[in-house]
Amino acid sequence: MLSVSEIKSLLATPQKIVITTHHKPDGDAMGSSLGLYAYLIQKGHHVKVITPTDYPYFLHWMPNNSEVIVYTENQELSATLVEEAAMIFCLDFNSLSRINELGELVRASGAYKLMIDHHLEPEDFDDYRHWNINACAAAQLVYEFIVDEMKDGASMTKDIATCLYTGIMTDSGSFRFESATSSVYRIAADLIDMGAEHWRIHQLVYDNATENRLRFLGHCISNKLEILREYNTAIISVTKEELKAFDIMTGDTEGIVNYALSINGIRLAAFIIERTDKVKLSLRSTGDFPANEICKKYFGGGGHRNAAGGISEAGLAETVEQFKSILTEYKTQLLQ
């Protein structure tokens, strides 16, 4: 593993750097990536952010968003940039499978690979690792990388603070999750002091829905919500036809699972959605119930204890029934 002093030495002269993050990036993925981008650019490096796929429209306002390259739309350019890079920062993921086809390009690259992440069980592909599963967001770890590891808090700007605050805010559930510790609040306060307009960021992320998205949300709650009181579990499942009927775009389904979890007495919520080639599951839980265990054990996924995801090769109806059958194994925990 590279030491911090070796990284400082590398970054002392201009480098060709790629920053990448997981597929279907969320607020933390884009916030940490664009925050680190803004930091490295001002240090004179040649930096490109490459995302494996597109990402929600309500994140496109972020500083330097216009500089992001989407791999699925620019595969040849992305491959060239990865091949020529001296350093590749891998943010908010710890397995190359999380960046799809881009992962094999990164694996084959001779660049130093630097992981900044907070997920369980990292894959050993990296040359440097700033990793903490107790961190609320990758953006928190990027802040620590700049301020604590690089000892360069004086270089923090409004753009960096804005991006990192966005990542911390979204991945902490607007500071309501258990991971939002007192140290996270102190970092948030520091970012506000550096220029992050917390009220404006919240508005741009959470009060920026399309009409279709709001109508789809109403449909999910009114027509698709199923409550299993015998397991303290709620399920919302939607078909690809329903997605098409409401003209759902990337990001429109984000956060819907939390509405199911907000019901009094519910300990586990599942949002099960039929895509064109597979079925995707998003699980959320309360307390110490291990949503990630279900995703890892049965659906080839994983994540955090209270927020996890997985996929199924079966059809939507079959996946829903499989999920329900699994609940019997966890009944005692769900009824605690």
N, C-alpha and C positions, 0 to 999 in steps of 0.2 A: 504494500500500500504506500502511496505517496504521503509524505509528511506535509504538514501545513507550511513549513518553511520551504519545501520544494515547490509547492503550489505558488507561494508568494514569489519565488524566483522565476517560475514560468510566466506568471502574470506581470512581471516587471518589464517585459518587452512585448510589443504587439503580437498577438497570436490570432490565427484563424480558429474561431470557436463556433460550434453548433450547440444550441440548447434545444432539447426535445422533451416531450412529456407524453403522458398516456393517451390512448385513443379516446375520442369523444371528450376532449378536455373540459373540465369544469372550472369554476372560479378560482380554485386553489392552483390548479395546473397552469392556467393562463396568468394568474396573478404572480406566482413564483417565477414563471418563465420570463414574463415581460419586466418584472422587477429586476431580475438578474441581468437581463439584456440591457436595461437602462444603466445599470452600474458598470458593466463591462465596456459598453460603448464609450462612456465618458473617460474610461481609462485608456482609450486608444486602440482597443482590439477590433478586429473585423468579425462581427457577430451576426449569426442568423438563427432565428427561432423556426424550427420545423415541427409542425404538429402532424401526427399520423393521419388525422381525419379533420373534418370541419368541426366547428364548436358553436355554442349558442350565440345568437344574434345579440343578446343582452350583455355580452362581454366585448363586443366590437368597439365600444367607446374607449377602451383602455388605452393609455399612452403607448404609442409605437405599434398599435395593432396592425397598421398598414404594412409593417415590415414582416409580418408572419407569413411563412410559406407553408401551404397545406400539401402534404406529401401526395395524397391521392390526385391532386390537381397539377402537381409539378414533380413528377417522379424522376425525370432525368436530371433536373436541376438539383433536387434533393440528394440524389445519389452522388453527384459531383461534389457538392458541399461537404457531405459526410466523408467522402474519400480524401478530400483535401484538408480536412480539419486537423488541427494539432491537439485540440481538446474538445471533448463532448460532455456537456453537462446533462445528466439524466435526472429530471425533476419529477417528484410525486409518483414514481413507480420504481419497482426494484426487480422486475423480471422483464427481459427483452420481449417476451411474448405479448406484453402489454402495449407495445407500439407496432404490433402487426408486422407487415412486410419490412417496415423500416428497421425492425429489430435485427434482421440478418445483415443489413448494411452496417449498422452500428457494431455488431459483433465482429465483422470482418475488417473493420477500420483499424488502422494502426494508431489512432489517436488515443491519448489518455482519456479514460472514461471516469467521470466524477459523479457519484450518486448523492443526491440530497433528497431524503425520503423519510416517511414515517409509517410505512406499512410493514407487516410481519414477514418474516422468512425471506430475506433478500437473496437473490441469485448472485453467484460469485462471478460477475462479469466486469466489475469495476476496479479501478486503480486507486480510488479515494472514496471514502464513505463518510458523509455527515448524516447520521441515521439515528433517529430516536422515535420509538413507537409511542411514546407518551406525548410527543408534540402534537398540537391540535391541527397543524397544517404544515405543508412543505414550505409555505411562505414564511412561517415562523422560523424554520430552519435556514432559509435563505437570509433572513434578517440576522440570525446568529452567525452565519457564515461571513457576512460582510462586517458586522460590528465586533464579534468576538474572535472569530478565527483570523480574519484579515486585519483586524484592529483598525478598521477604516470607516468608523461611523461618521467621520467628518465629510465623507463623500456622499452621504445619503442626500437625495434630492426629493422634491415634491413628487416627481414622476415615480421614482422608486417607492416612496412611501405609499402613494396611491395604489400601486399594483399590489404591494405586500399586504396592505390593509384589506384589500378586496379578497385576497386569498385566505387570510385569517378569518375574516368575517363570514365568508361562505362556508368554510370547512368546520367552523365552530358553531354553525347554526345560529348566526348572529349572536355569538357569545353565550348561548344557552346550554351547550353540551358540557358534559363533565370535564372534557379536555380543556375547557376555557378556564385555566387556573389563574391565580393572581399574577403570575409572571406574564401570562398572555395579555392580561389587561394592561400591565405596565408597558409591554411592547406596543400595544395598540395606542396607548397614550403618547408614547414616544413618536409613533408614526403620525399621529395627529399634530403634534408639535412641529413635525418636519413638513407639514403641509397637506396631509391627507384630509380631505373634506368628508368626514364620516357620514354626514347626513346626505350629501350628494351621491356618494358611492352606494349607499343603501337604496336610494331612490332609483338610480340607474340600473341596479341589479334586480331589485324586487318589485318595483312599480313601473315596469316596462313591458308588460305582457301585451301580446296581440289579442284582438277580439276572438280569434279562433282558439287560442290557447285557453282563454277564460271559459268559453263555451264547452270546450273539451273537458276542462276540469269539472264543470257542473255535470256533464254527462257521466264522468267517472264516478263521482260521489252519489249521484241520484240513481244511476242505472247499473253500475258495475261493482259497487261495493258489497262484499259479502262478509258477514261477521260470524265467526265461529266462537261463541262464548265458552264452549266446552274446552277450548284451548287458549282463550284470551288472545285470539289472533284475528286479524282483518286482512282480507285479500281484495285487491283490485286487479282484474285481468282485462286486457283489451286486445282486439284482433287488428291485423294489418288493414282490414277494410275500414275499421273505425278510424284508424290513423289517417287513412286517405280521405275519408269523408270530412274530417275536420281540418284537412290540409296541414297536418302536424309536421313541424320542422324540428331540426336538431335543437335540443334544449327545452322544447315545449312540454316534455314529460317530466322534466327535472323537478324534484320536490313533491310530486303528487303523493308519493308513498307516505310522506310525513303527515298528510291529512288523515290517513287511515290510522297512523300511530297516535294521533292526538285524541282519539276517542277514549273516554273514561274506561279504565280497566284493561285496555289493550296493551299487551306486552310485546307482541311481534306483529309487524305489518309487512305485507308482500305486495309489490307491484310487478305483475307478470305481463310482459308485452311481447306480442308476436311481430317479429321483424320478417324481412323477406326470406332470410335463409336460416334463421334460428329463433329461439325464444329466449328473451333476456329476463332475468329476475333481479330485482332490487329489494333487499331486505333491510328493515330498520327494527331495532329493539330497544327496550328500556332496561335500566339496571344492569345486572350481570348476565343477562341472557345472551348466549353466543351466536349471533346471527351469522358470523363468519364461519363458524363450524359447520353449519348446514350447507353454506355455499361451497365450502372446500370439499366436504365429504360426499355431496350428492350432485353438485352442479359445476364442477370444474373451475370454481372461482375462489373467492376469499375476500379479504378486506379487514376492516376493524371489527371489534366485538359488536358494536351497536349499529354499524353501517357496512353492508357487504353486498356483493353482487355475484352472479353466476350466469351460466347459459345452459340451455337444453337443446338437444338435437331432436327431441320429440315434438309433437304438435302442441298447440296451446292447451287444449282440453286435457291431453295426457299429462302435460307438465303440471297443470293445476292439481290434478288428482294425485300425482306423485308427491307434490308438496304437502297436500293434506294428509297423505298416508304417513309421511315422515313425522308429522306432529305428534303422533302417539308416542314416539320415542322420547319426546321432550315434554310430555304432558305435566309431569311433576314440577319441572322448572317453570313452565308457563303459568301454572296455577299458584305459584308461591306469592 
